[in-house]
């Protein structure tokens, strides 16, 4: 029964829930181990410099590429195939920028500046560096080595047919929540075969999701992040705004960004749910209802084209493997749920658990959390 129900989820939702679950488990463990600060709890009990707490994305798109001797901004972006939140990483005290020793210019342009890790940044690197491997090991023990191997083999078979210049993480989303990969035409070429062979599970998941989102957004005026997480959960053309985070699995801040776009572009209005009420509800316009229908149609068309391009057998294997891990996609009975319990002192322990994981990651400038927190 679970497989039948999971088959109703689009491939993008299945991949997303696996990546988001991995990221949350990674983040919970990093928060438990490293000295840090948060708005809710102040400084953690761990000793040492305490940068602001951020998510796995900031490790994947920035800190893992910062060596002891530093690295130029443009080189880091080429290695990451993604942009980080530079202002944030400086403000959060992970890095600082300075002119390169061999650059005589008094004010070099940003791409030529050297990126160096702070003391707190180096401590965070030591915590983050082993975590992908540790979480993958946990998944093999909890979900089964055979199931994990089937998923990784299926992902590698598909990723091997994709362009090499793809990020190993989800891009930070801006206005409209569009997936916009870095322009890598000026970056050195990458060895596709060797690169795919050493990619971790979250890197593989992210690559497939990025390509899927880009293909979708070539045909859709509304981003996959907004379609999958907001338009999808608005039933009968209206929904209470306060209900959207629970239904979608993304934060209220991410919902607010999505609604700002939908309102400004004429897809929705926000008004009291009924006369005399103070409860705001989102109401889809005729344009919004059309976008809701287009989401399902375009996503189905993209999956059909993928079957033709990548082959039905690799995609069938990928779908079966990912369904085994994700289950129905609801928090109550998904096999992924067992790894999502936060430590008692963790900031997620203070929040209400969502009904589901996001159907597309919402990585924002706020710290890179996969649900827009």
N, C-alpha and C positions, 0 to 999 in steps of 0.2 A: 504493500500500500504506500509506503514511504517513497519508493522509487517512482511510482506513478504520480504522486503529488509533486515531487521534486522536479519531474519532467516538465511540469507546467511553468517552472521558472525559466526565464531566458538565460542564455549562457552568461551574459554580462552580470546578472544578479548572482548566479552561482559562484563565479569567479570573485566578485566583489565580496561576498560574505566570507569566503575563505581568506581573502587578503585582509579584510577588516578584523576578522577573528585573530589571525596571526599577529597583526599589529597591536591589538589591544593586549594580548598575552605578553608580547615583547615589552610594551610600554609599562604594564603592571610590574614586571620583573625589574625593569630599569629604575622605575620610581622607588621600588623597595630597596635597591642596592646603592643608589647614588645620592650624594648630598645635593639638595635642590631647594628651590622656593616655589610656592604657588600662591595664588590669590586667596584660596580658601583656608590654607593651613600654615602659611608663612614658611619658615625654614624647617626642613626636616631634621630629624634627630642625628642623622649621619654627620660626622665631622668633615671639615675641609671646606674649600670654596663652594658656594652654593649657587650655581647659575639657575635661571628660570627653567622650570620643567617643560620639556618639549617632547614631541612624539618621534617615532622611528623614522619618519620621513626626513627629519633634519639630520639624522645620521646618514641616511641613504643618499641625500642630495647635497651633503656638505661635509660633515665631520669625518667620515671615513676616508676622505680624499685629502685631508690636511696632514702632511707629514711633519716631523719634528722641525725640519728646516723651513717649513712654509711652502706655499705654492701660489702662483699668480692666479688672479680671479678667472681670467679667460681659460687657463689650463684646467682649473678645477671644474668649470662648467663643461668643458669638453669631455673630461673624464666621467663626470656624472651624467652627461647628456640631459641635464636639467638645471634650472636656476633655483637657488635657495632664496630664502628671505634674508638678504644681506643685512638690512637695517635691523631686523629682529635678532639675528644671531649675534650682532655686535651689542645691541641693547640688552640681550639676555645673558651676555658675558661668556659666550663660548669662543668667540674669535675677536681679533682686531685686525685692522688693515694698516699697512705702512708701505712707503715706497720701497722698491727693490734696491738692494745695496749698489747694484750696477746701473741704476737709472738716475741720470744727472738732473732730470727735470724737477723743479721745486714742487709742482702739483701734477703728478702723472694722472692720466685718465683712469677711471675705476678698473677697466679690464686689465691694466698693467700693474695694479697694486698687488702687494704680497698679502696673502691670508695666513695668519698665524693663530694657533690655538692659545687661549688663556690657560692659566693653571687649572681652573674649573673645567675648561673644555677638554684638557688632556685627561683629567680624571673621568669625565664622562665617556671619552673614547675607550678607556680601559673597561668600563662597564658594558658599553654597547658592543664592542668588537666580538665577543663570543656568543652573543645572545641569539643571533639567527640560527647558528648551529645547535644551540641548546633547545630552542623552541622546536626545531625540526625533529630533534631526538625525542622530545616529549610527545610530539604528534605521532611519531612511529610507534612509541610504546602505548599510547592511549588509543589510537585509531587503527593501528595495525601496519606492520612493515610492508605487507603486500599491497594494501590500499594506497599507501604513500608512494611506493615505487611506481604503481600504475599511474598515479596522478603526475608525478614528476616526468616519467617517460612520455606521457601524452603531451604534457606542456612543452617539453623539449622538441618533440616532433613538429609541433606547430610553430614554435618560436624560431626554429632553424630555418623556416621558409619566410621569415619576416626580415625587414631591413635591420642591419646591424646597429645603426645609429639610433637606438631606442633607449630610453632611460630605464633604470632598474627600480623606479619608484613612480608613483603617480605625481604628475605636475601639480604645483600649487595653483588653485583655481582663482580667477579674478572675477570681475563683473560678468554676469551671465553664466558663471561656473562652467565655461568651456574648457575642454582639454586641449591645450596648446603646447605641444612638445617644443623643445629648444631647436632653433635652426642650427644644424650641425655642419653646414656645407663648408665652413672654414676649419672644422676640426679634423684631425688625422683619422684615416680610415681604421676600422676595427676588423679583426679576424673573426668572422661569423662563427665558424665551427668551434674554435677554441673558446670563444666568449660564451657561447651557449652551454658548453660542457661544464663550465664552472659557475653558472648562475645559481643562486639560492632560490628556494621556493617563492619567497615574496617577490623577487626580481622577475621570475618567470610569470607569475600571476599578473604583475604590473604591466609587463610588456604586452601581453595579450589584451589586457583591458585598455591600454592606451590606443592600440591599433583599432580595436573594436569601437572605441569612443570616437576616434578621428573619422572612421568610415561612416559612423552614424551621423556625426555632425556635419559631414559634407552634404547631407540630404535634409537635415533638420535645422530649422532656425532656432530651436530651443535645445539647449545642451542635454546630453544624456544624464548628467547629474541631476538636473532639475526635472526632466521627464521621469526618470526612474524613482526619484525620491519624493517628489511633490505632486506632479500631475497624476502619477499612478495611484496615489492614495486618496485623491479627492473623489468621493463617490457622489453620484447624482448631482454633479456640477457644483457642490458646495461642501465645506467642512469647517469645523471650528479650528481656528489657528492653533489653539493650545493642544489640540489632539494630534497635530501633524508630526511632532517629534516622536511620540510613541509609535505611531503607525509606520513611520518611515525608518526609524532607527538613527536619524541624524539630529544634531543639536538644534535648539531653538535659534541660535545665532545663524546657523546655516539656513534654516527655514526662512529667517528674516531676509537674508541676502537673496534667496530665491524669489521670495514674494516681491521684493523691491524691483527685481528684473521683470517679473510677470506683470506687475502693475504698470511699470513704465512703458512696456511694449504692448499694452492693451490686451493681455491674455487673461487678466483677472482683476477683480476689485476686492477690497477688504472693507466690510461694513458690519454693523451689528447683526447677529444671526436672526433677530426678529425685532419688531418695533418695541422700543422701551428697554431692550436688553443692552447690557454693557459688554457682552461676550463677542469679540470680533470673529467673523467668519470670512473665509475666502470664497468668492463666487467666481466661477469661470465664465468668461464671456464666450460668445460664439467662436471667436478666434481661439480662445483657450480650449474649448471643447474639440475644435478641429485639431489642435496641437496634441491633445490627449489621444485622439484616434491615430494621428500620424505617428506618434511614438511607437505604438504597437505595430503598425504597418511597416515603418522604416526598419525597426529592429528585426522584424521577421525577414524582411528583404535582405538585410545585411547578413544574417545567419545563413540564408539560402545561398548568397553569393560566396560566402566563406566555404560552404560545402563544395562548391564548384572549384574554388581557387585552391584550398588547402587539402581537399579530398574528404570524402564522406567518412572513410575509415578512421583517420586521425581525429576528426572532430567527434565522431561517435565515441571513440575511446576516451576522449577528454570529457565529454558530457557524462558518461557512465562513472568515470573516476571521481569527478567533482561532485556528482549527486550523492555518491557514497559518503562523502565527508560532510556535505551541507545538510542532507536530509530535506525536510519540508521547508526549511528557511525560516521557521519560527523559533524564537528563543527557547520555548518550552521543551521541544523535543529534538533539536538539532544536535548531532554528535559534537559539533564545535563548542557547544555551551559549557562543557565540562572544564574548558581551559579559560573561561572568561571571568571566573570569580576573582575579584580584586582582593588584595591584602586588606585587613581591617583598617589600616591607617591610610590606605590609598584614597585619592580624591574620587575615584569612581564608586567607592563603597558608600559614599554619601548620596549618590544619585539613585533615582528609580530606574530599575532595569527596563530597557525598551522591549517592545513586543517582538522585534525582529532586528536583524543587522541591516545596514544600508544595502540597497540594490545597486548602488554605485558609490565608490569612495568619494568623500567630500573633504579634500585636503585644502585647508585654508591657510592664510598668512598668520593666523593666530598661534600657531605652534605645530601645524602639520598633522593634527589628530585626524584619523580616517573618517570620523563621523562629524567633523566640523566643530568639535568642542573647543 
